[in-house]
């Protein structure tokens, strides 16, 4: 048993040392590559936005949505929120695939600049009023 522990002791210690170096290096690389958490410390901002309607170019009907205005709440880092302008946030409803229906409602899609996170949209859906096709 003594021979099992002492035989090639230098190589065993060298292997242990190399394993330790590899472990420390990999651990350091892993910690450095972790995505830094985005600080959402900035206060949320609320905007009243007109809902923009997206429809096909061939469909010339005069679509309307109710309500026409939604409340959009966004949040982001303080540096981003300080320069954010209301015109950079858009609330849209996609009506490109509508043929005809009654009591139709669609979800409001909100787009915002990079670094800005959508907190809420109220109301989340709007009713669509379809005029008759001519």
C-alpha positions as CSV (number, residue, x, y, z in Angstrom):
1,X,0.0,0.0,0.0
2,X,2.9,2.3,0.8
3,X,4.3,1.7,-2.6
4,X,1.0,2.7,-4.2
5,X,1.1,6.2,-2.6
6,X,4.9,6.9,-2.9
7,X,5.6,5.4,-6.3
8,X,5.9,8.2,-8.9
9,X,5.1,10.8,-6.3
10,X,6.6,13.6,-8.3
11,X,4.3,12.9,-11.3
12,X,1.3,12.6,-9.1
13,X,2.0,16.0,-7.5
14,X,2.7,17.5,-10.9
15,X,-0.7,16.2,-12.2
16,X,-2.4,17.6,-9.2
17,X,-0.8,21.0,-9.7
18,X,-1.8,21.0,-13.4
19,X,-5.4,20.1,-12.5
20,X,-5.5,22.9,-10.0
21,X,-4.2,25.4,-12.6
22,X,-6.7,24.2,-15.2
23,X,-9.6,24.5,-12.7
24,X,-8.7,28.0,-11.6
25,X,-8.3,29.2,-15.3
26,X,-11.6,27.7,-16.4
27,X,-13.4,29.1,-13.3
28,X,-12.0,32.6,-14.0
29,X,-13.0,32.4,-17.7
30,X,-16.5,31.2,-16.7
31,X,-17.0,34.1,-14.3
32,X,-15.7,36.7,-16.8
33,X,-18.1,35.5,-19.6
34,X,-21.2,35.6,-17.5
35,X,-23.6,38.2,-18.9
36,X,-23.7,41.2,-16.6
37,X,-27.1,41.7,-15.2
38,X,-28.9,44.7,-16.8
39,X,-29.6,47.3,-14.2
40,X,-33.3,48.3,-14.5
41,X,-32.8,50.8,-11.7
42,X,-34.3,53.6,-13.7
43,X,-37.9,54.6,-12.8
44,X,-40.6,53.3,-15.2
45,X,-41.9,55.8,-17.7
46,X,-45.5,55.9,-19.0
47,X,-46.6,57.2,-22.4
48,X,-49.9,57.6,-24.0
49,X,-49.5,56.3,-27.6
50,X,-51.8,56.4,-30.6
51,X,-52.2,52.9,-32.0
52,X,-50.9,52.7,-35.5
53,X,-52.7,50.4,-37.9
54,X,-50.7,48.2,-40.3
55,X,-52.6,46.9,-43.2
56,X,-51.9,45.6,-46.7
57,X,-51.3,48.2,-49.4
58,X,-54.0,46.6,-51.5
59,X,-56.6,47.0,-48.7
60,X,-57.8,50.6,-48.8
61,X,-60.5,50.3,-46.2
62,X,-60.6,52.8,-43.4
63,X,-59.9,50.6,-40.4
64,X,-60.4,52.0,-36.9
65,X,-59.5,50.6,-33.5
66,X,-61.0,51.3,-30.1
67,X,-59.5,52.6,-28.0
68,X,-57.3,54.6,-30.3
69,X,-54.8,55.4,-27.5
70,X,-53.0,52.9,-25.2
71,X,-50.9,53.5,-22.1
72,X,-47.4,52.1,-22.5
73,X,-45.1,51.7,-19.5
74,X,-41.4,51.0,-20.1
75,X,-38.3,50.7,-18.0
76,X,-34.5,50.7,-18.6
77,X,-31.2,51.9,-17.3
78,X,-31.1,55.5,-16.2
79,X,-28.7,56.5,-19.0
80,X,-31.1,55.1,-21.7
81,X,-34.2,56.5,-20.0
82,X,-32.7,60.0,-19.8
83,X,-32.4,60.3,-23.6
84,X,-35.6,58.3,-24.5
85,X,-38.1,60.2,-26.5
86,X,-41.8,59.4,-26.8
87,X,-41.5,59.2,-30.6
88,X,-39.1,56.2,-30.2
89,X,-41.9,54.0,-28.8
90,X,-44.5,52.7,-31.2
91,X,-47.8,50.9,-30.5
92,X,-49.1,49.0,-33.6
93,X,-51.8,46.6,-34.6
94,X,-51.2,44.3,-37.6
95,X,-54.4,43.9,-39.8
96,X,-52.7,42.5,-42.9
97,X,-54.4,39.2,-42.7
98,X,-58.0,40.4,-42.0
99,X,-60.7,39.4,-44.5
100,X,-63.8,40.3,-42.5
101,X,-65.3,39.5,-39.1
102,X,-67.4,41.1,-36.4
103,X,-66.3,41.9,-32.9
104,X,-62.6,41.4,-33.9
105,X,-59.9,42.2,-31.4
106,X,-56.1,42.3,-31.9
107,X,-53.1,42.4,-29.6
108,X,-51.2,45.7,-29.4
109,X,-47.5,45.2,-30.4
110,X,-45.0,47.7,-28.8
111,X,-41.6,48.4,-30.2
112,X,-39.0,50.3,-28.2
113,X,-35.3,51.1,-28.6
114,X,-32.6,48.7,-27.5
115,X,-32.1,48.7,-23.7
116,X,-35.7,49.6,-23.0
117,X,-37.9,46.9,-21.6
118,X,-41.7,46.9,-22.0
119,X,-43.4,46.7,-18.6
120,X,-47.1,46.9,-19.6
121,X,-49.6,48.0,-22.2
122,X,-53.1,48.9,-21.2
123,X,-55.3,47.8,-22.8
124,X,-53.3,44.9,-24.2
125,X,-55.9,44.3,-27.0
126,X,-58.0,46.7,-29.0
127,X,-61.2,46.2,-30.9
128,X,-61.1,46.5,-34.7
129,X,-63.9,48.3,-36.6
130,X,-64.1,47.0,-40.1
131,X,-65.9,49.2,-42.7
132,X,-67.7,47.3,-45.4
133,X,-65.7,46.4,-48.5
134,X,-66.6,48.4,-51.5
